[in-house]
Every structure is written in C-alpha cells, then in structure tokens.
Amino acid sequence: NEETSHSNGSLWSKLLEAKAKRRLKAKKQRKGTRSRSILMKRRAVGEGSRRLVVSPIVKKVKTLKKMIPNNGSMGLDGLFRDTAEYILSLQMRIKVMQIMVNVLTDSDE
C-alpha cells in the first residue's frame, strides 16, 4: 500500500512538472507574438460584473466570414484569399451584366 501511495505521489509530481513545463513553453511562445493577442478576446471587469469584450478586429473578421459564401478555408490567410476570389467573381459578374445591358439596349434601337 505504501508503494502505491509513493508511486501515485511520484506520478502526481511528474504531472505537475509537465504542466509547469507546458505553461512555461506557452508563456515563451506568447511573449513575442503580438498578432495573436490582437485577435484574442480580452476580458474586462465592469461595475462588479465580468463581461467578455471582443476586440474590433475579431468582430470585423467574423463579419467578413459571414459575407463570403462557401468559406471553408482555415485561418486568416485562407479567409483573405477567399475574399479576393469572391471580389474578382463579383467584378466579372458586373462586367457580364454590363455587356448584356449594352447588347439588349442596342438591339431595341
């Protein structure tokens, strides 16, 4: 019984050491990256109650995701790529419609 409690204690200490190492590693990774912190949600304390404050950039990214159809890409780079492709397709549709209007209005005269 003493062996199992000793082994459980050593397992527990190993678990705590592993958690501490992960925290330290995560802290080192966050230290130099500001772009992640811009997109992360911040917490603010207001008048005795805690509320979640979302950064303006996160709001704009969410709005952009809603505007782009079939947005299956991951990450900001994919979202921006899909946005550029969608803008190009809309511009092409406008050109086609302008040509159709010109053809149809010229045929009436």
C-alpha positions as MATLAB code, in Angstrom:
seq = 'NEETSHSNGSLWSKLLEAKAKRRLKAKKQRKGTRSRSILMKRRAVGEGSRRLVVSPIVKKVKTLKKMIPNNGSMGLDGLFRDTAEYILSLQMRIKVMQIMVNVLTDSDE';
ca = [
       0.000    0.000    0.000;
       2.925    2.296    0.780;
       4.392    1.550   -2.670;
       1.200    2.582   -4.457;
       0.954    5.819   -2.495;
       4.618    6.523   -3.255;
       4.117    5.748   -6.959;
       0.966    7.874   -7.002;
       2.896   10.700   -5.389;
       5.662   10.469   -7.959;
       3.110   10.324  -10.762;
       1.435   13.395   -9.305;
       4.733   15.271   -9.128;
       5.531   14.269  -12.723;
       2.128   15.545  -13.799;
       2.699   18.852  -12.019;
       6.157   19.196  -13.587;
       4.743   18.523  -17.063;
       2.030   21.141  -16.551;
       4.589   23.681  -15.378;
       6.770   22.999  -18.440;
       3.780   23.456  -20.779;
       2.854   26.730  -19.115;
       6.424   27.997  -19.397;
       6.611   26.963  -23.052;
       3.260   28.641  -23.816;
       4.376   31.775  -21.989;
       7.586   31.929  -24.047;
       5.612   31.496  -27.286;
       3.166   34.272  -26.370;
       5.871   36.672  -25.303;
       6.991   37.607  -28.830;
       3.741   37.339  -30.759;
       1.514   40.393  -30.755;
      -0.640   39.323  -33.716;
      -2.200   36.514  -31.692;
      -3.028   38.836  -28.849;
      -4.789   41.213  -31.244;
      -7.214   38.521  -32.333;
      -7.744   37.040  -28.888;
     -10.713   38.009  -26.795;
      -9.975   40.189  -23.807;
     -11.746   40.115  -20.503;
     -12.767   43.310  -18.805;
     -14.257   43.872  -15.404;
     -17.093   46.376  -15.378;
     -19.102   47.576  -12.396;
     -18.844   44.397  -10.341;
     -19.766   42.019  -13.142;
     -17.459   40.238  -15.538;
     -18.238   40.586  -19.212;
     -16.497   39.417  -22.346;
     -15.113   42.189  -24.556;
     -14.365   41.245  -28.151;
     -11.744   43.242  -30.000;
     -12.880   45.234  -33.057;
     -10.654   43.139  -35.311;
     -12.351   39.922  -34.206;
     -15.753   41.488  -34.926;
     -14.650   42.510  -38.417;
     -13.223   39.060  -39.183;
     -16.487   37.423  -38.083;
     -18.475   39.831  -40.263;
     -16.229   39.097  -43.243;
     -16.673   35.348  -42.709;
     -20.452   35.819  -42.836;
     -20.240   37.810  -46.084;
     -18.111   35.333  -48.045;
     -20.107   32.348  -49.373;
     -18.691   28.818  -49.039;
     -15.909   29.955  -46.731;
     -14.330   26.585  -45.986;
     -10.759   27.734  -45.593;
      -8.973   27.874  -42.280;
      -7.215   30.885  -40.839;
      -6.952   34.491  -41.865;
      -4.825   33.839  -44.938;
      -7.474   31.494  -46.347;
     -10.234   33.953  -45.493;
      -8.410   36.776  -47.275;
      -7.731   34.536  -50.288;
     -11.420   33.548  -50.472;
     -12.405   37.212  -50.127;
     -10.152   38.236  -53.025;
     -11.548   35.441  -55.217;
     -15.101   36.439  -54.331;
     -14.423   40.081  -55.199;
     -12.981   39.041  -58.567;
     -16.021   36.865  -59.315;
     -18.368   39.741  -58.429;
     -16.426   42.096  -60.710;
     -16.709   39.548  -63.536;
     -20.480   39.270  -62.994;
     -20.789   43.062  -63.197;
     -18.886   43.126  -66.500;
     -21.077   40.388  -67.942;
     -24.246   42.214  -66.881;
     -22.956   45.494  -68.363;
     -22.291   43.740  -71.661;
     -25.772   42.192  -71.593;
     -27.363   45.595  -70.928;
     -25.396   47.164  -73.777;
     -26.367   44.385  -76.184;
     -30.036   44.463  -75.216;
     -30.374   48.254  -75.323;
     -28.624   48.486  -78.702;
     -30.919   45.889  -80.236;
     -34.056   47.897  -79.378;
     -32.963   50.915  -81.418;
];
